[in-house]
Amino acid sequence: MKFEMTENAFETSTSFGKLTISGNEEYGFRPYQLLVSSLAVCSGGVLRKVLEKMRMAPDHITIEVKDVVRNKDMADRLEKVHIHFIISGAEIVEAKMARAMELTKKNCSMVQSVIDSIEVVETFELKK
């Protein structure tokens, strides 16, 4: 991946289009937003696979980032992310969800990459 400097940001081209990253939200995605998005979507993808392997295929998963805590005294360091999954599916068994959440955290490469530096809280609710 190669990033080129523009007047207010850095850009890279991907097979999905141009990605613009800037410290200023007016000009592109902020770096911390991409990190939070990576944690949330990686976890969501792993959760989907875990549920399918447990024979509880979801019909739909919505991911909400409920809380992002940053430390202003340490360069706005990201310290905590609360990821909340809203899951629907006729085959979902609530009693098995604790195990599914445990496996999700254990197998998400993004969460495992930050496990000793960012607190990642994952919660869920089932929707009929």
Backbone as numpy.savetxt, mean C-alpha at the origin, in Angstrom:
# Nx Ny Nz CAx CAy CAz Cx Cy Cz
15.73 2.04 -14.58 14.88 3.21 -14.58 15.78 4.44 -14.58
15.40 5.43 -15.35 16.16 6.67 -15.43 15.19 7.83 -15.20
15.61 8.79 -14.37 14.79 9.95 -14.06 15.47 11.20 -14.59
14.71 12.01 -15.29 15.22 13.25 -15.86 14.64 14.44 -15.10
15.50 15.41 -14.81 15.07 16.60 -14.11 14.28 17.52 -15.05
13.15 18.05 -14.54 12.39 19.08 -15.24 12.46 20.34 -14.38
11.73 21.36 -14.74 11.78 22.60 -13.97 11.36 22.42 -12.52
10.34 21.56 -12.27 9.80 21.41 -10.92 9.74 19.98 -10.41
10.32 19.04 -11.14 10.14 17.65 -10.76 11.21 16.78 -11.41
11.02 15.47 -11.29 11.78 14.47 -12.03 10.76 13.59 -12.74
11.10 13.11 -13.92 10.18 12.28 -14.69 10.88 11.03 -15.20
10.10 10.01 -15.34 10.56 8.78 -15.97 9.44 8.26 -16.87
9.82 7.56 -17.90 8.84 6.94 -18.79 8.75 5.46 -18.46
7.53 4.98 -18.38 7.29 3.57 -18.14 6.40 3.04 -19.25
6.19 1.76 -19.26 5.31 1.17 -20.27 3.86 1.62 -20.08
3.56 2.23 -18.94 2.20 2.72 -18.67 2.09 4.23 -18.86
3.17 4.88 -19.21 3.16 6.32 -19.42 4.22 7.02 -18.60
4.12 8.33 -18.56 5.10 9.15 -17.86 4.73 9.25 -16.38
5.73 9.15 -15.52 5.56 9.30 -14.09 6.34 10.54 -13.66
5.63 11.49 -13.06 6.25 12.73 -12.60 6.25 12.73 -11.08
7.43 12.97 -10.51 7.62 12.95 -9.06 8.23 14.28 -8.63
7.61 14.88 -7.61 8.08 16.18 -7.15 7.84 16.31 -5.65
8.65 17.09 -4.99 8.41 17.41 -3.59 7.21 18.33 -3.43
6.75 18.91 -4.53 5.61 19.82 -4.52 4.44 19.13 -5.21
3.36 18.93 -4.48 2.19 18.21 -4.98 1.57 18.85 -6.23
1.85 20.11 -6.47 1.31 20.78 -7.65 1.93 20.28 -8.95
3.07 19.62 -8.85 3.80 19.23 -10.05 3.92 17.72 -10.27
3.49 16.93 -9.31 3.58 15.48 -9.48 3.33 14.75 -8.18
3.49 13.46 -8.24 3.35 12.65 -7.03 4.50 12.97 -6.10
4.19 13.07 -4.81 5.24 13.27 -3.83 5.86 11.90 -3.51
7.15 11.86 -3.21 7.79 10.56 -2.93 7.10 9.75 -1.84
6.66 10.40 -0.76 6.02 9.64 0.31 4.69 9.04 -0.17
3.99 9.72 -1.08 2.74 9.19 -1.61 2.99 7.90 -2.38
4.08 7.85 -3.11 4.42 6.64 -3.86 4.79 5.50 -2.92
5.50 5.83 -1.84 5.86 4.80 -0.86 4.60 4.25 -0.19
3.72 5.13 0.24 2.46 4.69 0.88 1.64 3.86 -0.11
1.56 4.32 -1.36 0.82 3.57 -2.39 1.43 2.19 -2.60
2.74 2.11 -2.62 3.41 0.81 -2.79 3.07 -0.14 -1.66
3.08 0.36 -0.43 2.73 -0.48 0.72 1.28 -0.96 0.62
0.37 -0.05 0.28 -1.05 -0.40 0.23 -1.37 -1.38 -0.88
-0.88 -1.11 -2.07 -1.24 -1.95 -3.22 -0.52 -3.29 -3.20
0.72 -3.31 -2.73 1.41 -4.59 -2.57 0.64 -5.46 -1.58
0.25 -4.88 -0.45 -0.53 -5.64 0.54 -1.85 -6.12 -0.03
-2.51 -5.27 -0.80 -3.78 -5.65 -1.41 -3.63 -6.80 -2.38
-2.59 -6.77 -3.18 -2.35 -7.85 -4.13 -2.03 -9.17 -3.43
-1.23 -9.09 -2.37 -0.91 -10.30 -1.60 -2.16 -10.82 -0.90
-2.95 -9.92 -0.31 -4.18 -10.34 0.37 -5.10 -11.07 -0.61
-5.23 -10.55 -1.81 -6.07 -11.19 -2.82 -5.60 -12.63 -3.09
-4.28 -12.80 -3.29 -3.73 -14.13 -3.55 -3.92 -15.06 -2.35
-3.69 -14.53 -1.15 -3.85 -15.33 0.07 -5.30 -15.82 0.19
-6.24 -14.91 -0.01 -7.66 -15.29 0.09 -8.02 -16.33 -0.97
-7.51 -16.18 -2.17 -7.78 -17.16 -3.23 -7.21 -18.54 -2.86
-5.99 -18.56 -2.29 -5.39 -19.84 -1.89 -6.14 -20.49 -0.73
-6.77 -19.64 0.09 -7.56 -20.16 1.21 -8.98 -20.52 0.77
-9.22 -20.49 -0.52 -10.53 -20.77 -1.11 -11.61 -19.79 -0.63
-11.19 -18.52 -0.52 -12.11 -17.46 -0.12 -11.95 -16.29 -1.10
-12.07 -16.58 -2.36 -11.83 -15.57 -3.39 -12.71 -14.33 -3.17
-12.09 -13.15 -3.11 -12.88 -11.94 -2.93 -13.54 -11.51 -4.23
-14.72 -10.92 -4.11 -15.36 -10.31 -5.27 -14.78 -8.93 -5.51
-14.42 -8.25 -4.40 -13.91 -6.89 -4.52 -13.11 -6.54 -3.26
-12.04 -5.77 -3.45 -11.25 -5.23 -2.33 -11.05 -3.75 -2.59
-11.39 -2.94 -1.61 -11.07 -1.51 -1.63 -10.02 -1.28 -0.55
-9.02 -0.49 -0.87 -7.96 -0.19 0.09 -8.06 1.28 0.46
-8.15 1.54 1.75 -8.14 2.92 2.26 -6.91 3.11 3.13
-6.18 4.17 2.91 -5.10 4.53 3.81 -5.73 5.46 4.85
-5.89 4.93 6.06 -6.60 5.64 7.11 -5.73 6.67 7.82
-4.43 6.39 7.91 -3.55 7.26 8.69 -2.14 7.17 8.14
-1.51 8.32 8.04 -0.09 8.40 7.69 0.53 9.32 8.73
1.51 8.82 9.47 2.19 9.62 10.50 3.61 9.90 10.01
3.93 11.20 10.01 5.27 11.63 9.60 5.90 12.41 10.74
7.20 12.32 10.87 7.92 12.99 11.95 8.59 14.24 11.41
8.01 15.39 11.71 8.53 16.67 11.21 9.94 16.96 11.72
10.28 16.42 12.90 11.61 16.66 13.47 12.70 15.83 12.82
12.32 14.87 11.99 13.30 14.00 11.32 13.03 14.00 9.82
13.10 15.17 9.21 12.95 15.32 7.75 11.62 14.79 7.22
10.58 14.91 8.04 9.25 14.42 7.67 9.23 12.91 7.40
10.08 12.22 8.13 10.21 10.76 8.01 8.85 10.09 8.18
8.58 9.12 7.35 7.35 8.33 7.43 7.52 7.32 8.57
6.62 7.37 9.54 6.76 6.50 10.71 5.65 5.47 10.85
4.46 5.79 10.33 3.34 4.85 10.49 2.38 5.00 9.32
1.87 3.86 8.84 0.84 3.83 7.81 -0.22 2.83 8.26
-1.47 3.28 8.27 -2.59 2.39 8.60 -3.34 2.09 7.30
-3.29 0.84 6.89 -3.94 0.38 5.66 -5.18 -0.42 6.06
-6.32 -0.04 5.49 -7.59 -0.69 5.83 -8.20 -1.29 4.56
-8.52 -2.57 4.64 -9.11 -3.28 3.50 -10.61 -3.45 3.72
-11.39 -3.14 2.72 -12.83 -3.40 2.73 -13.05 -4.51 1.70
-13.46 -5.67 2.18 -13.49 -6.88 1.37 -14.92 -7.38 1.24
-15.30 -7.72 0.01 -16.60 -8.35 -0.18 -16.41 -9.65 -0.95
-17.27 -10.60 -0.64 -17.23 -11.89 -1.29 -18.03 -12.91 -0.51
-18.82 -13.69 -1.21 -19.69 -14.67 -0.56 -18.90 -15.77 0.15
-17.66 -16.01 -0.31 -16.87 -17.12 0.25 -15.98 -16.71 1.42
-15.97 -15.43 1.78 -15.09 -14.95 2.85 -15.61 -15.42 4.20
-14.73 -16.07 4.98 -15.07 -16.56 6.31 -14.32 -15.69 7.32
-15.07 -14.94 8.11 -14.45 -13.98 9.03 -13.48 -14.66 10.00
-13.80 -15.87 10.44 -12.94 -16.57 11.39 -11.55 -16.87 10.82
-11.41 -16.88 9.51 -10.11 -17.16 8.87 -9.34 -15.90 8.50
-9.94 -14.74 8.73 -9.32 -13.50 8.28 -8.06 -13.12 9.07
-7.99 -13.46 10.34 -6.78 -13.13 11.11 -5.57 -13.81 10.49
-5.72 -15.05 10.10 -4.62 -15.79 9.45 -4.30 -15.18 8.09
-5.32 -14.79 7.35 -5.10 -14.18 6.04 -4.33 -12.86 6.18
-4.65 -12.08 7.20 -3.96 -10.81 7.41 -2.51 -11.05 7.83
-2.29 -12.04 8.66 -0.93 -12.40 9.09 -0.08 -12.81 7.89
-0.63 -13.65 7.03 0.10 -14.09 5.83 0.34 -12.94 4.86
-0.59 -12.02 4.79 -0.44 -10.86 3.91 0.77 -10.04 4.34
0.84 -9.71 5.61 1.96 -8.90 6.11 3.29 -9.63 5.92
3.29 -10.92 6.17 4.51 -11.72 6.06 5.01 -11.83 4.62
4.11 -11.80 3.65 4.48 -12.04 2.26 4.49 -10.81 1.35
4.19 -9.66 1.88 4.24 -8.43 1.07 5.68 -7.91 1.08
6.30 -7.90 -0.08 7.71 -7.49 -0.16 7.91 -6.03 0.25
6.96 -5.17 -0.04 7.11 -3.76 0.33 7.03 -3.58 1.84
6.08 -4.24 2.49 5.96 -4.16 3.95 7.21 -4.76 4.59
7.67 -5.89 4.10 8.87 -6.50 4.67 10.10 -5.62 4.47
10.12 -4.82 3.43 11.27 -3.93 3.17 11.36 -2.80 4.19
10.24 -2.41 4.79 10.24 -1.29 5.74 9.91 -1.71 7.16
9.81 -3.00 7.41 9.29 -3.53 8.67 10.01 -2.98 9.91
11.29 -2.70 9.83 12.02 -2.22 10.99 12.08 -0.70 11.09
11.48 0.01 10.13 11.54 1.46 10.17 10.19 2.17 10.08
9.19 1.52 9.54 7.86 2.13 9.44 6.85 1.15 10.04
6.03 1.64 10.95 4.97 0.79 11.52 3.85 0.70 10.50
3.53 -0.51 10.08 2.45 -0.74 9.13 1.33 -1.48 9.85
0.19 -0.82 9.96 -0.99 -1.40 10.61 -1.96 -1.76 9.50
-2.42 -3.00 9.52 -3.38 -3.47 8.52 -4.64 -3.96 9.22
-5.78 -3.39 8.81 -7.06 -3.79 9.37 -8.01 -4.11 8.21
-9.14 -4.69 8.56 -10.08 -5.05 7.50 -11.51 -4.95 8.01
-12.42 -4.89 7.07 -13.84 -5.07 7.36 -14.43 -5.83 6.21
-15.44 -6.63 6.52 -16.13 -7.40 5.51 -17.42 -6.68 5.15
-17.67 -6.62 3.87 -18.87 -5.94 3.37 -19.68 -6.96 2.57
-20.93 -7.01 2.84 -21.82 -7.96 2.15 -22.22 -7.44 0.79
